Amino acid sequence: MPAGTYNFTIEQGETFSRVITWNDSSNSPINLTGYTARMQIRKGGGAPELQISLTTGGGGIVLGGVAGTITITIPASDTATMDAKSYVYDLELVSGSGVVTKLLKGIVSVAREVTV
């Protein structure tokens, strides 16, 4: 299945948190027990520079098992270091047997922080 496209905005200097539910074709949550997840946000261009890397093992992503939820959290200390511009990202899930599924991809826009 092709990755869905989902664009979103991060407020610079603010904790970003988003909960996504992965559903099957009948709109039932997919059991994520035994899965891991990884997400990278990169500056665009010919050689995209890594800006943020999140994983279930290293932090930033929590999977909700039978509920099918994926909680993504980026601390304010990390969003504060991002330039106010657009980035690219993707979110991949890896099953217990090693099958990689690119679930989402898109553009992340960072809105400039005014109060510092």
N, CA, C and O atoms as a Tinker XYZ file with bonds, in Angstrom:
   464  protein
     1  N      0.843000   -1.164000    0.000000    73     2
     2  CA     0.000000    0.000000    0.000000    64     1     3
     3  C      0.897000    1.238000    0.000000    63     2     4     5
     4  O      1.865000    1.298000    0.758000    81     3
     5  N      0.586000    2.224000   -0.841000    73     3     6
     6  CA     1.414000    3.434000   -0.874000    64     5     7
     7  C      1.240000    4.260000    0.400000    63     6     8     9
     8  O      0.182000    4.249000    1.029000    81     7
     9  N      2.287000    4.961000    0.756000    73     7    10
    10  CA     2.238000    5.808000    1.950000    64     9    11
    11  C      1.222000    6.922000    1.762000    63    10    12    13
    12  O      1.091000    7.479000    0.672000    81    11
    13  N      0.510000    7.240000    2.823000    73    11    14
    14  CA    -0.393000    8.385000    2.794000    64    13    15
    15  C      0.405000    9.669000    2.911000    63    14    16    17
    16  O      1.486000    9.687000    3.501000    81    15
    17  N     -0.124000   10.733000    2.354000    73    15    18
    18  CA     0.522000   12.035000    2.465000    64    17    19
    19  C     -0.203000   12.849000    3.525000    63    18    20    21
    20  O     -1.417000   13.041000    3.455000    81    19
    21  N      0.549000   13.321000    4.505000    73    19    22
    22  CA    -0.016000   14.112000    5.592000    64    21    23
    23  C      0.972000   15.223000    5.914000    63    22    24    25
    24  O      2.073000   14.959000    6.398000    81    23
    25  N      0.586000   16.453000    5.648000    73    23    26
    26  CA     1.420000   17.614000    5.934000    64    25    27
    27  C      0.978000   18.229000    7.260000    63    26    28    29
    28  O     -0.213000   18.246000    7.572000    81    27
    29  N      1.927000   18.728000    8.035000    73    27    30
    30  CA     1.569000   19.344000    9.309000    64    29    31
    31  C      2.534000   20.466000    9.669000    63    30    32    33
    32  O      3.597000   20.613000    9.066000    81    31
    33  N      2.136000   21.256000   10.672000    73    31    34
    34  CA     2.929000   22.396000   11.128000    64    33    35
    35  C      3.380000   22.172000   12.564000    63    34    36    37
    36  O      2.611000   21.721000   13.413000    81    35
    37  N      4.638000   22.496000   12.816000    73    35    38
    38  CA     5.213000   22.482000   14.159000    64    37    39
    39  C      5.448000   23.930000   14.558000    63    38    40    41
    40  O      5.986000   24.717000   13.779000    81    39
    41  N      5.046000   24.277000   15.767000    73    39    42
    42  CA     5.323000   25.613000   16.300000    64    41    43
    43  C      6.724000   25.593000   16.907000    63    42    44    45
    44  O      6.990000   24.817000   17.825000    81    43
    45  N      7.615000   26.433000   16.403000    73    43    46
    46  CA     8.993000   26.503000   16.875000    64    45    47
    47  C      9.006000   26.794000   18.378000    63    46    48    49
    48  O      8.320000   27.707000   18.838000    81    47
    49  N      9.785000   26.018000   19.148000    73    47    50
    50  CA     9.913000   26.229000   20.585000    64    49    51
    51  C      8.801000   25.636000   21.426000    63    50    52    53
    52  O      8.771000   25.834000   22.641000    81    51
    53  N      7.882000   24.910000   20.799000    73    51    54
    54  CA     6.751000   24.303000   21.505000    64    53    55
    55  C      6.863000   22.779000   21.418000    63    54    56    57
    56  O      7.350000   22.250000   20.419000    81    55
    57  N      6.415000   22.075000   22.457000    73    55    58
    58  CA     6.368000   20.615000   22.389000    64    57    59
    59  C      5.329000   20.216000   21.353000    63    58    60    61
    60  O      4.183000   20.663000   21.404000    81    59
    61  N      5.739000   19.371000   20.412000    73    59    62
    62  CA     4.826000   18.885000   19.374000    64    61    63
    63  C      4.389000   17.484000   19.761000    63    62    64    65
    64  O      5.221000   16.643000   20.101000    81    63
    65  N      3.093000   17.229000   19.712000    73    63    66
    66  CA     2.574000   15.890000   19.981000    64    65    67
    67  C      1.411000   15.616000   19.044000    63    66    68    69
    68  O      0.533000   16.458000   18.856000    81    67
    69  N      1.417000   14.432000   18.463000    73    67    70
    70  CA     0.352000   14.042000   17.534000    64    69    71
    71  C      0.084000   12.558000   17.722000    63    70    72    73
    72  O      1.020000   11.766000   17.835000    81    71
    73  N     -1.187000   12.176000   17.756000    73    71    74
    74  CA    -1.577000   10.771000   17.847000    64    73    75
    75  C     -2.242000   10.387000   16.532000    63    74    76    77
    76  O     -3.173000   11.048000   16.072000    81    75
    77  N     -1.748000    9.310000   15.939000    73    75    78
    78  CA    -2.261000    8.793000   14.671000    64    77    79
    79  C     -2.759000    7.381000   14.936000    63    78    80    81
    80  O     -2.123000    6.636000   15.680000    81    79
    81  N     -3.877000    7.002000   14.345000    73    79    82
    82  CA    -4.364000    5.627000   14.449000    64    81    83
    83  C     -4.287000    4.982000   13.079000    63    82    84    85
    84  O     -4.802000    5.520000   12.099000    81    83
    85  N     -3.636000    3.815000   13.013000    73    83    86
    86  CA    -3.517000    3.067000   11.761000    64    85    87
    87  C     -4.681000    2.095000   11.704000    63    86    88    89
    88  O     -4.768000    1.170000   12.512000    81    87
    89  N     -5.576000    2.305000   10.748000    73    87    90
    90  CA    -6.760000    1.463000   10.575000    64    89    91
    91  C     -6.664000    0.637000    9.303000    63    90    92    93
    92  O     -5.992000    1.020000    8.346000    81    91
    93  N     -7.350000   -0.508000    9.308000    73    91    94
    94  CA    -7.433000   -1.327000    8.098000    64    93    95
    95  C     -8.563000   -0.806000    7.208000    63    94    96    97
    96  O     -9.178000    0.215000    7.517000    81    95
    97  N     -8.835000   -1.503000    6.111000    73    95    98
    98  CA    -9.833000   -1.048000    5.134000    64    97    99
    99  C    -11.248000   -1.008000    5.700000    63    98   100   101
   100  O    -12.105000   -0.317000    5.150000    81    99
   101  N    -11.513000   -1.734000    6.788000    73    99   102
   102  CA   -12.839000   -1.689000    7.414000    64   101   103
   103  C    -12.870000   -0.702000    8.590000    63   102   104   105
   104  O    -13.803000   -0.705000    9.393000    81   103
   105  N    -11.829000    0.145000    8.675000    73   103   106
   106  CA   -11.703000    1.189000    9.690000    64   105   107
   107  C    -11.505000    0.644000   11.110000    63   106   108   109
   108  O    -11.821000    1.322000   12.087000    81   107
   109  N    -10.981000   -0.579000   11.218000    73   107   110
   110  CA   -10.633000   -1.164000   12.518000    64   109   111
   111  C     -9.143000   -0.937000   12.772000    63   110   112   113
   112  O     -8.342000   -1.042000   11.843000    81   111
   113  N     -8.753000   -0.625000   14.024000    73   111   114
   114  CA    -7.336000   -0.400000   14.323000    64   113   115
   115  C     -6.491000   -1.642000   14.033000    63   114   116   117
   116  O     -6.906000   -2.768000   14.305000    81   115
   117  N     -5.308000   -1.416000   13.480000    73   115   118
   118  CA    -4.355000   -2.497000   13.238000    64   117   119
   119  C     -3.545000   -2.706000   14.513000    63   118   120   121
   120  O     -3.033000   -1.748000   15.094000    81   119
   121  N     -3.431000   -3.956000   14.944000    73   119   122
   122  CA    -2.690000   -4.296000   16.153000    64   121   123
   123  C     -1.194000   -4.065000   15.911000    63   122   124   125
   124  O     -0.594000   -4.715000   15.055000    81   123
   125  N     -0.603000   -3.151000   16.659000    73   123   126
   126  CA     0.809000   -2.812000   16.489000    64   125   127
   127  C      1.718000   -3.516000   17.496000    63   126   128   129
   128  O      2.892000   -3.168000   17.621000    81   127
   129  N      1.181000   -4.499000   18.210000    73   127   130
   130  CA     1.996000   -5.277000   19.136000    64   129   131
   131  C      3.118000   -5.961000   18.350000    63   130   132   133
   132  O      2.859000   -6.609000   17.335000    81   131
   133  N      4.352000   -5.820000   18.812000    73   131   134
   134  CA     5.497000   -6.425000   18.142000    64   133   135
   135  C      6.118000   -5.541000   17.068000    63   134   136   137
   136  O      7.152000   -5.897000   16.503000    81   135
   137  N      5.507000   -4.397000   16.777000    73   135   138
   138  CA     6.050000   -3.463000   15.786000    64   137   139
   139  C      7.017000   -2.482000   16.447000    63   138   140   141
   140  O      6.962000   -2.255000   17.656000    81   139
   141  N      7.893000   -1.912000   15.644000    73   139   142
   142  CA     8.678000   -0.740000   16.020000    64   141   143
   143  C      8.376000    0.335000   14.981000    63   142   144   145
   144  O      7.800000    0.052000   13.930000    81   143
   145  N      8.767000    1.558000   15.282000    73   143   146
   146  CA     8.519000    2.656000   14.347000    64   145   147
   147  C      9.716000    3.590000   14.325000    63   146   148   149
   148  O     10.484000    3.684000   15.282000    81   147
   149  N      9.846000    4.278000   13.195000    73   147   150
   150  CA    10.910000    5.270000   13.052000    64   149   151
   151  C     10.412000    6.405000   12.159000    63   150   152   153
   152  O      9.637000    6.196000   11.226000    81   151
   153  N     10.875000    7.597000   12.471000    73   151   154
   154  CA    10.483000    8.776000   11.701000    64   153   155
   155  C     11.671000    9.719000   11.637000    63   154   156   157
   156  O     12.368000    9.930000   12.630000    81   155
   157  N     11.896000   10.285000   10.455000    73   155   158
   158  CA    12.943000   11.283000   10.303000    64   157   159
   159  C     12.367000   12.519000    9.635000    63   158   160   161
   160  O     11.538000   12.430000    8.729000    81   159
   161  N     12.823000   13.667000   10.100000    73   159   162
   162  CA    12.504000   14.949000    9.482000    64   161   163
   163  C     13.818000   15.488000    8.940000    63   162   164   165
   164  O     14.811000   15.584000    9.661000    81   163
   165  N     13.810000   15.841000    7.651000    73   163   166
   166  CA    15.040000   16.285000    6.994000    64   165   167
   167  C     14.823000   17.590000    6.249000    63   166   168   169
   168  O     13.728000   17.884000    5.768000    81   167
   169  N     15.903000   18.366000    6.167000    73   167   170
   170  CA    15.895000   19.525000    5.286000    64   169   171
   171  C     15.883000   18.986000    3.863000    63   170   172   173
   172  O     16.546000   17.989000    3.576000    81   171
   173  N     15.154000   19.617000    2.984000    73   171   174
   174  CA    15.063000   19.161000    1.595000    64   173   175
   175  C     16.320000   19.498000    0.811000    63   174   176   177
   176  O     17.294000   20.018000    1.355000    81   175
   177  N     16.276000   19.192000   -0.472000    73   175   178
   178  CA    17.407000   19.487000   -1.337000    64   177   179
   179  C     18.064000   18.225000   -1.842000    63   178   180   181
   180  O     17.578000   17.119000   -1.604000    81   179
   181  N     19.169000   18.394000   -2.541000    73   179   182
   182  CA    19.858000   17.272000   -3.166000    64   181   183
   183  C     20.390000   16.257000   -2.172000    63   182   184   185
   184  O     20.325000   15.053000   -2.422000    81   183
   185  N     20.915000   16.727000   -1.044000    73   183   186
   186  CA    21.425000   15.830000   -0.002000    64   185   187
   187  C     20.724000   16.202000    1.297000    63   186   188   189
   188  O     21.259000   16.980000    2.087000    81   187
   189  N     19.525000   15.651000    1.529000    73   187   190
   190  CA    18.730000   16.077000    2.683000    64   189   191
   191  C     19.454000   15.868000    4.012000    63   190   192   193
   192  O     19.900000   14.766000    4.329000    81   191
   193  N     19.557000   16.944000    4.773000    73   191   194
   194  CA    20.241000   16.924000    6.066000    64   193   195
   195  C     19.261000   16.523000    7.165000    63   194   196   197
   196  O     18.165000   17.074000    7.266000    81   195
   197  N     19.671000   15.558000    7.985000    73   195   198
   198  CA    18.828000   15.086000    9.080000    64   197   199
   199  C     18.635000   16.192000   10.112000    63   198   200   201
   200  O     19.601000   16.793000   10.582000    81   199
   201  N     17.374000   16.454000   10.459000    73   199   202
   202  CA    17.046000   17.465000   11.461000    64   201   203
   203  C     16.570000   16.812000   12.765000    63   202   204   205
   204  O     17.042000   17.159000   13.848000    81   203
   205  N     15.631000   15.862000   12.651000    73   203   206
   206  CA    15.058000   15.173000   13.814000    64   205   207
   207  C     14.949000   13.690000   13.473000    63   206   208   209
   208  O     14.542000   13.337000   12.367000    81   207
   209  N     15.311000   12.823000   14.416000    73   207   210
   210  CA    15.150000   11.382000   14.250000    64   209   211
   211  C     14.435000   10.835000   15.484000    63   210   212   213
   212  O     14.884000   11.034000   16.613000    81   211
   213  N     13.320000   10.144000   15.257000    73   211   214
   214  CA    12.523000    9.572000   16.341000    64   213   215
   215  C     12.392000    8.072000   16.124000    63   214   216   217
   216  O     12.285000    7.616000   14.986000    81   215
   217  N     12.400000    7.304000   17.206000    73   215   218
   218  CA    12.183000    5.858000   17.123000    64   217   219
   219  C     11.447000    5.393000   18.373000    63   218   220   221
   220  O     11.376000    6.106000   19.374000    81   219
   221  N     10.904000    4.185000   18.295000    73   219   222
   222  CA    10.284000    3.609000   19.484000    64   221   223
   223  C     11.358000    3.259000   20.511000    63   222   224   225
   224  O     11.125000    3.399000   21.712000    81   223
   225  N     12.511000    2.815000   20.070000    73   223   226
   226  CA    13.575000    2.438000   20.996000    64   225   227
   227  C     14.346000    3.620000   21.552000    63   226   228   229
   228  O     14.771000    3.599000   22.707000    81   227
   229  N     14.531000    4.657000   20.733000    73   227   230
   230  CA    15.339000    5.799000   21.131000    64   229   231
   231  C     14.559000    6.988000   21.648000    63   230   232   233
   232  O     15.144000    7.939000   22.165000    81   231
   233  N     13.261000    6.944000   21.515000    73   231   234
   234  CA    12.424000    8.018000   22.032000    64   233   235
   235  C     11.695000    8.794000   20.954000    63   234   236   237
   236  O     12.139000    8.886000   19.809000    81   235
   237  N     10.562000    9.346000   21.354000    73   235   238
   238  CA     9.781000   10.193000   20.468000    64   237   239
   239  C      8.583000    9.517000   19.842000    63   238   240   241
   240  O      7.675000   10.197000   19.363000    81   239
   241  N      8.556000    8.166000   19.833000    73   239   242
   242  CA     7.418000    7.433000   19.277000    64   241   243
   243  C      6.992000    6.354000   20.270000    63   242   244   245
   244  O      7.815000    5.579000   20.758000    81   243
   245  N      5.682000    6.317000   20.559000    73   243   246
   246  CA     5.108000    5.278000   21.416000    64   245   247
   247  C      3.978000    4.623000   20.636000    63   246   248   249
   248  O      3.083000    5.301000   20.131000    81   247
   249  N      4.028000    3.288000   20.543000    73   247   250
   250  CA     2.981000    2.536000   19.847000    64   249   251
   251  C      1.963000    2.024000   20.857000    63   250   252   253
   252  O      2.323000    1.619000   21.962000    81   251
   253  N      0.682000    2.045000   20.468000    73   251   254
   254  CA    -0.410000    1.695000   21.372000    64   253   255
   255  C     -0.955000    0.296000   21.219000    63   254   256   257
   256  O     -2.117000    0.058000   21.549000    81   255
   257  N     -0.152000   -0.653000   20.723000    73   255   258
   258  CA    -0.578000   -2.054000   20.654000    64   257   259
   259  C     -1.873000   -2.265000   19.908000    63   258   260   261
   260  O     -2.007000   -1.834000   18.762000    81   259
   261  N     -2.846000   -2.933000   20.552000    73   259   262
   262  CA    -4.106000   -3.300000   19.889000    64   261   263
   263  C     -4.939000   -2.082000   19.508000    63   262   264   265
   264  O     -5.813000   -2.188000   18.647000    81   263
   265  N     -4.691000   -0.925000   20.128000    73   263   266
   266  CA    -5.442000    0.294000   19.789000    64   265   267
   267  C     -5.010000    0.871000   18.446000    63   266   268   269
   268  O     -5.710000    1.703000   17.869000    81   267
   269  N     -3.843000    0.425000   17.943000    73   267   270
   270  CA    -3.357000    0.890000   16.646000    64   269   271
   271  C     -2.847000    2.316000   16.636000    63   270   272   273
   272  O     -2.696000    2.913000   15.570000    81   271
   273  N     -2.575000    2.875000   17.816000    73   271   274
   274  CA    -2.154000    4.274000   17.876000    64   273   275
   275  C     -0.638000    4.427000   17.803000    63   274   276   277
   276  O      0.126000    3.573000   18.252000    81   275
   277  N     -0.243000    5.541000   17.223000    73   275   278
   278  CA     1.161000    5.929000   17.120000    64   277   279
   279  C      1.240000    7.344000   17.677000    63   278   280   281
   280  O      0.684000    8.275000   17.094000    81   279
   281  N      1.931000    7.509000   18.806000    73   279   282
   282  CA     2.060000    8.833000   19.412000    64   281   283
   283  C      3.453000    9.361000   19.121000    63   282   284   285
   284  O      4.459000    8.744000   19.473000    81   283
   285  N      3.490000   10.517000   18.472000    73   283   286
   286  CA     4.746000   11.162000   18.095000    64   285   287
   287  C      4.913000   12.392000   18.976000    63   286   288   289
   288  O      4.012000   13.226000   19.063000    81   287
   289  N      6.071000   12.504000   19.632000    73   287   290
   290  CA     6.335000   13.654000   20.495000    64   289   291
   291  C      7.733000   14.191000   20.207000    63   290   292   293
   292  O      8.715000   13.449000   20.205000    81   291
   293  N      7.797000   15.503000   19.964000    73   291   294
   294  CA     9.080000   16.183000   19.769000    64   293   295
   295  C      9.169000   17.260000   20.846000    63   294   296   297
   296  O      8.334000   18.164000   20.879000    81   295
   297  N     10.172000   17.177000   21.731000    73   295   298
   298  CA    10.265000   18.144000   22.824000    64   297   299
   299  C     10.522000   19.570000   22.331000    63   298   300   301
   300  O     11.071000   19.781000   21.250000    81   299
   301  N     10.115000   20.535000   23.145000    73   299   302
   302  CA    10.302000   21.950000   22.813000    64   301   303
   303  C     11.772000   22.280000   22.566000    63   302   304   305
   304  O     12.086000   23.117000   21.720000    81   303
   305  N     12.672000   21.628000   23.297000    73   303   306
   306  CA    14.108000   21.894000   23.112000    64   305   307
   307  C     14.564000   21.536000   21.701000    63   306   308   309
   308  O     15.487000   22.160000   21.177000    81   307
   309  N     13.932000   20.541000   21.079000    73   307   310
   310  CA    14.273000   20.166000   19.699000    64   309   311
   311  C     13.589000   21.068000   18.677000    63   310   312   313
   312  O     14.215000   21.472000   17.697000    81   311
   313  N     12.313000   21.389000   18.892000    73   311   314
   314  CA    11.629000   22.253000   17.915000    64   313   315
   315  C     12.225000   23.660000   17.927000    63   314   316   317
   316  O     12.173000   24.360000   16.916000    81   315
   317  N     12.792000   24.081000   19.064000    73   315   318
   318  CA    13.412000   25.406000   19.153000    64   317   319
   319  C     14.637000   25.521000   18.256000    63   318   320   321
   320  O     14.993000   26.621000   17.833000    81   319
   321  N     15.288000   24.392000   17.960000    73   319   322
   322  CA    16.500000   24.422000   17.129000    64   321   323
   323  C     16.188000   24.353000   15.635000    63   322   324   325
   324  O     17.088000   24.499000   14.808000    81   323
   325  N     14.931000   24.132000   15.286000    73   323   326
   326  CA    14.548000   24.033000   13.872000    64   325   327
   327  C     14.329000   25.428000   13.292000    63   326   328   329
   328  O     13.693000   26.276000   13.917000    81   327
   329  N     14.859000   25.657000   12.094000    73   327   330
   330  CA    14.612000   26.913000   11.395000    64   329   331
   331  C     13.154000   26.973000   10.957000    63   330   332   333
   332  O     12.536000   25.943000   10.686000    81   331
   333  N     12.614000   28.177000   10.890000    73   331   334
   334  CA    11.239000   28.369000   10.418000    64   333   335
   335  C     11.244000   28.229000    8.896000    63   334   336   337
   336  O     11.487000   29.192000    8.168000    81   335
   337  N     10.970000   27.015000    8.436000    73   335   338
   338  CA    10.959000   26.704000    7.009000    64   337   339
   339  C     10.236000   25.383000    6.815000    63   338   340   341
   340  O      9.615000   24.877000    7.750000    81   339
   341  N     10.305000   24.822000    5.627000    73   339   342
   342  CA     9.664000   23.533000    5.335000    64   341   343
   343  C     10.699000   22.419000    5.283000    63   342   344   345
   344  O     11.828000   22.615000    4.835000    81   343
   345  N     10.289000   21.249000    5.750000    73   343   346
   346  CA    11.115000   20.049000    5.780000    64   345   347
   347  C     10.316000   18.901000    5.177000    63   346   348   349
   348  O      9.111000   19.028000    4.961000    81   347
   349  N     10.983000   17.780000    4.903000    73   347   350
   350  CA    10.294000   16.566000    4.462000    64   349   351
   351  C     10.421000   15.521000    5.565000    63   350   352   353
   352  O     11.363000   15.554000    6.357000    81   351
   353  N      9.465000   14.593000    5.609000    73   351   354
   354  CA     9.525000   13.535000    6.618000    64   353   355
   355  C      8.885000   12.274000    6.055000    63   354   356   357
   356  O      8.157000   12.310000    5.062000    81   355
   357  N      9.175000   11.162000    6.713000    73   355   358
   358  CA     8.368000    9.953000    6.541000    64   357   359
   359  C      8.342000    9.180000    7.848000    63   358   360   361
   360  O      9.214000    9.328000    8.704000    81   359
   361  N      7.313000    8.351000    7.973000    73   359   362
   362  CA     7.094000    7.531000    9.165000    64   361   363
   363  C      6.981000    6.092000    8.707000    63   362   364   365
   364  O      6.119000    5.755000    7.896000    81   363
   365  N      7.862000    5.235000    9.233000    73   363   366
   366  CA     7.870000    3.819000    8.861000    64   365   367
   367  C      7.572000    2.951000   10.071000    63   366   368   369
   368  O      8.007000    3.236000   11.187000    81   367
   369  N      6.818000    1.880000    9.825000    73   367   370
   370  CA     6.562000    0.859000   10.835000    64   369   371
   371  C      7.271000   -0.408000   10.405000    63   370   372   373
   372  O      7.301000   -0.739000    9.220000    81   371
   373  N      7.848000   -1.124000   11.375000    73   371   374
   374  CA     8.557000   -2.373000   11.095000    64   373   375
   375  C      7.902000   -3.469000   11.918000    63   374   376   377
   376  O      7.859000   -3.396000   13.146000    81   375
   377  N      7.389000   -4.493000   11.229000    73   375   378
   378  CA     6.731000   -5.605000   11.923000    64   377   379
   379  C      7.772000   -6.454000   12.644000    63   378   380   381
   380  O      8.972000   -6.320000   12.400000    81   379
   381  N      7.308000   -7.324000   13.525000    73   379   382
   382  CA     8.200000   -8.227000   14.244000    64   381   383
   383  C      9.000000   -9.127000   13.323000    63   382   384   385
   384  O     10.077000   -9.594000   13.692000    81   383
   385  N      8.475000   -9.378000   12.113000    73   383   386
   386  CA     9.188000  -10.221000   11.144000    64   385   387
   387  C     10.067000   -9.405000   10.201000    63   386   388   389
   388  O     10.664000   -9.958000    9.277000    81   387
   389  N     10.150000   -8.081000   10.428000    73   387   390
   390  CA    11.057000   -7.247000    9.645000    64   389   391
   391  C     10.463000   -6.580000    8.417000    63   390   392   393
   392  O     11.193000   -5.945000    7.656000    81   391
   393  N      9.152000   -6.706000    8.201000    73   391   394
   394  CA     8.517000   -6.065000    7.047000    64   393   395
   395  C      8.368000   -4.571000    7.341000    63   394   396   397
   396  O      7.776000   -4.182000    8.348000    81   395
   397  N      8.916000   -3.734000    6.443000    73   395   398
   398  CA     8.871000   -2.286000    6.607000    64   397   399
   399  C      7.706000   -1.722000    5.801000    63   398   400   401
   400  O      7.561000   -2.012000    4.613000    81   399
   401  N      6.879000   -0.913000    6.459000    73   399   402
   402  CA     5.760000   -0.235000    5.801000    64   401   403
   403  C      5.926000    1.259000    5.996000    63   402   404   405
   404  O      5.939000    1.746000    7.126000    81   403
   405  N      6.057000    2.001000    4.879000    73   403   406
   406  CA     6.077000    3.458000    4.976000    64   405   407
   407  C      4.628000    3.894000    5.099000    63   406   408   409
   408  O      3.868000    3.821000    4.134000    81   407
   409  N      4.245000    4.348000    6.288000    73   407   410
   410  CA     2.856000    4.686000    6.572000    64   409   411
   411  C      2.503000    6.088000    6.096000    63   410   412   413
   412  O      1.473000    6.286000    5.451000    81   411
   413  N      3.352000    7.063000    6.412000    73   411   414
   414  CA     3.082000    8.455000    6.061000    64   413   415
   415  C      4.331000    9.135000    5.533000    63   414   416   417
   416  O      5.456000    8.740000    5.839000    81   415
   417  N      4.105000   10.170000    4.731000    73   415   418
   418  CA     5.176000   11.038000    4.248000    64   417   419
   419  C      4.562000   12.406000    4.011000    63   418   420   421
   420  O      3.342000   12.543000    3.922000    81   419
   421  N      5.411000   13.414000    3.911000    73   419   422
   422  CA     4.869000   14.729000    3.618000    64   421   423
   423  C      5.814000   15.853000    3.972000    63   422   424   425
   424  O      7.026000   15.676000    4.093000    81   423
   425  N      5.207000   17.023000    4.134000    73   423   426
   426  CA     5.926000   18.255000    4.423000    64   425   427
   427  C      5.627000   18.675000    5.863000    63   426   428   429
   428  O      4.479000   18.657000    6.308000    81   427
   429  N      6.681000   19.050000    6.574000    73   427   430
   430  CA     6.554000   19.636000    7.906000    64   429   431
   431  C      6.935000   21.108000    7.775000    63   430   432   433
   432  O      8.047000   21.433000    7.359000    81   431
   433  N      6.022000   21.979000    8.125000    73   431   434
   434  CA     6.310000   23.414000    8.137000    64   433   435
   435  C      6.542000   23.839000    9.580000    63   434   436   437
   436  O      5.781000   23.469000   10.474000    81   435
   437  N      7.587000   24.610000    9.798000    73   435   438
   438  CA     7.867000   25.117000   11.139000    64   437   439
   439  C      7.512000   26.598000   11.170000    63   438   440   441
   440  O      8.052000   27.398000   10.406000    81   439
   441  N      6.591000   26.949000   12.072000    73   439   442
   442  CA     6.157000   28.338000   12.243000    64   441   443
   443  C      7.075000   29.022000   13.250000    63   442   444   445
   444  O      7.332000   28.490000   14.330000    81   443
   445  N      7.563000   30.193000   12.892000    73   443   446
   446  CA     8.530000   30.918000   13.719000    64   445   447
   447  C      7.953000   31.268000   15.091000    63   446   448   449
   448  O      6.810000   31.710000   15.213000    81   447
   449  N      8.773000   31.058000   16.109000    73   447   450
   450  CA     8.414000   31.449000   17.475000    64   449   451
   451  C      8.648000   32.951000   17.635000    63   450   452   453
   452  O      9.692000   33.462000   17.232000    81   451
   453  N      7.696000   33.649000   18.212000    73   451   454
   454  CA     7.819000   35.087000   18.424000    64   453   455
   455  C      8.311000   35.371000   19.839000    63   454   456   457
   456  O      9.213000   36.186000   20.033000    81   455
   457  N      7.723000   34.704000   20.826000    73   455   458
   458  CA     8.105000   34.900000   22.223000    64   457   459
   459  C      9.201000   33.916000   22.580000    63   458   460   461
   460  O      9.005000   32.704000   22.497000    81   459
   461  N     10.359000   34.433000   22.980000    73   459   462
   462  CA    11.472000   33.552000   23.350000    64   461   463
   463  C     11.931000   33.829000   24.767000    63   462   464
   464  O     12.860000   33.183000   25.252000    81   463
